[in-house]
Amino acid sequence: MLDSSSPLPLYFQLQEILRKKIISREFNPGDIIPTEKELESFYKVSRITVRNAINGLVFEDLLIKKQGRGTIVAFPKMQEEGSSRLQSFTEKMEEQGRVISTGVLDVLRIPLTERLAEHIDFNTGEEIIYAKRLRKVDGEPIALFENYICTSTGVTEKDDFSSSIFNLLEKTYGIIISGSEKVIEAGIAGDESAALLGLSAGDPVLIIRYTTFNNKNKRIEFAEGIYRADKYKYMVRLKR
């Protein structure tokens, strides 16, 4: 029970109790925890104390509030760490012992648009290879990718896009990849992306845009990934 004489705030004590129940798997991922009213009654605290405790665990990605269902124990999120080492999505997930699968939804040869010309270094009259892919991790849909690749790399619409694009560029076409730029934004799922990712339209997502450079500092690929915000997080370590 809670100790009102402790210097620790009651909400913090309750938060620690709930955290231990989650870590010990007394509350398993997907379980609905007791309601605010039930916690308030059992621990003899105010509703605001209960809410503060729950909100702290929501912030830590241990709990999720679902409208009409209650508060649910979150499944652990897949994590990508930003570092100076450039890896593909496949390489990062496999390094964590995850099983990756890719559904290739569409592959087309398309004309270069004005928007794409802002992200890719192109030759006059060059067309672009467009690939739309659904990436699954351990059988769950995690990200919807749209990749745009310069045909000057040698890549064609007949290539196999069911694995890593980096692997295709490097192993099949001998391209030397030197670096990448990445932009991360918050967004909401549209009808199509929601259906493919197992979300509801309007659910929050992470949008990550990549530009890939070869060893001549030429932008040879641009990609946009829509990631499930409830299953995926991006962490950056900084040193002073």
Residue pairs with C-beta under 8 A, 6 or more apart in sequence:
1 43
1 44
2 10
2 13
2 14
2 17
2 43
2 44
2 45
3 13
4 10
6 13
10 45
10 49
11 45
11 48
11 49
11 50
11 52
11 53
11 56
12 53
12 56
14 39
14 43
14 45
14 49
14 50
14 53
15 52
15 53
15 54
15 56
15 57
17 43
18 27
18 33
18 53
18 54
18 57
18 63
19 57
19 60
19 62
20 26
21 27
22 57
22 62
22 63
22 73
27 33
27 73
28 73
29 73
29 74
29 75
29 76
30 72
30 73
30 75
31 72
31 73
32 69
32 70
32 71
32 72
32 73
33 39
33 63
33 70
33 71
33 72
33 73
34 42
35 70
35 71
36 47
36 50
36 51
36 54
36 71
37 47
39 45
39 50
39 53
40 46
40 47
40 49
40 50
43 50
54 63
54 65
54 71
57 63
58 64
58 65
58 71
61 74
61 77
61 233
62 73
62 74
63 71
63 72
63 73
63 74
64 71
64 72
64 73
64 74
64 230
65 71
65 72
66 72
74 230
75 231
77 230
77 231
77 232
77 233
78 93
78 96
78 98
78 137
78 142
78 231
78 232
78 233
79 96
79 232
79 233
79 234
79 235
80 89
80 92
80 232
80 233
80 234
80 235
81 92
81 234
81 235
81 236
81 237
82 182
82 234
82 235
82 236
82 237
83 237
86 177
86 179
86 180
87 95
87 166
88 164
88 165
88 166
88 167
89 100
89 135
89 143
89 145
89 164
89 225
90 100
90 163
90 164
90 166
90 167
91 164
91 166
93 100
93 137
94 100
98 137
98 138
99 137
99 138
99 139
100 135
100 136
100 137
101 135
101 136
101 139
102 133
102 134
102 135
102 136
102 161
102 162
102 163
103 133
103 134
103 136
103 162
104 131
104 132
104 133
104 161
104 162
105 132
105 133
105 134
105 196
106 130
106 131
106 132
107 129
107 130
107 131
107 132
107 157
107 159
107 161
108 129
108 130
108 157
109 127
109 128
109 129
109 130
109 151
109 156
109 157
110 127
110 128
110 129
110 130
111 127
111 128
112 120
112 122
112 126
112 127
112 128
116 128
116 148
116 222
119 148
119 211
119 219
119 222
120 128
120 148
120 150
120 211
120 219
120 220
120 221
120 222
121 150
121 218
121 219
121 220
122 128
122 150
122 152
123 152
126 150
126 151
126 152
127 151
128 148
128 149
128 150
128 151
129 147
129 148
129 149
129 150
129 151
129 155
129 156
129 157
129 159
130 146
130 147
130 148
131 145
131 146
131 147
131 149
131 161
131 165
132 144
132 145
132 146
132 147
133 144
133 145
133 146
133 147
133 161
133 162
134 141
134 143
134 144
134 145
134 196
134 197
135 141
135 142
135 143
135 144
135 145
135 225
136 142
137 231
140 198
140 231
141 196
141 197
141 198
141 228
142 197
142 227
142 228
142 231
142 232
143 197
143 225
143 226
143 227
143 228
143 232
144 193
144 196
144 197
144 225
144 226
145 223
145 224
145 225
145 226
146 223
146 224
146 225
147 161
147 165
147 221
147 222
147 223
148 221
148 222
148 223
149 155
149 165
149 169
149 220
149 221
150 220
150 221
152 220
153 169
153 173
153 175
153 214
153 220
153 221
154 172
154 173
154 175
155 168
155 169
155 172
155 173
159 168
159 172
160 168
161 168
165 221
165 223
166 177
166 212
169 175
169 177
169 212
169 220
169 221
170 176
170 177
175 214
175 220
176 214
176 215
177 212
177 213
177 214
177 215
178 213
178 214
178 215
178 217
179 212
179 213
180 210
180 211
180 212
180 213
181 210
181 211
181 213
182 208
182 209
182 210
182 211
183 208
183 209
184 206
184 207
184 208
184 209
184 234
185 206
185 207
185 208
185 209
186 204
186 205
186 206
186 207
186 229
187 204
187 205
187 206
187 207
187 226
188 201
188 202
188 203
188 204
188 205
189 197
189 199
189 200
189 201
189 202
189 203
189 204
189 205
189 226
190 201
191 201
193 199
193 205
193 226
194 200
194 201
194 202
194 203
197 205
197 226
197 228
198 228
199 205
199 228
199 230
203 229
203 230
204 229
204 230
205 226
205 227
205 228
205 229
206 226
206 227
206 228
206 229
206 232
206 234
207 224
207 225
207 226
207 227
208 224
208 225
208 227
208 234
209 222
209 223
209 224
209 225
210 221
210 222
210 223
210 224
210 225
211 219
211 221
211 222
212 219
212 220
212 221
212 222
212 223
213 219
213 220
214 220
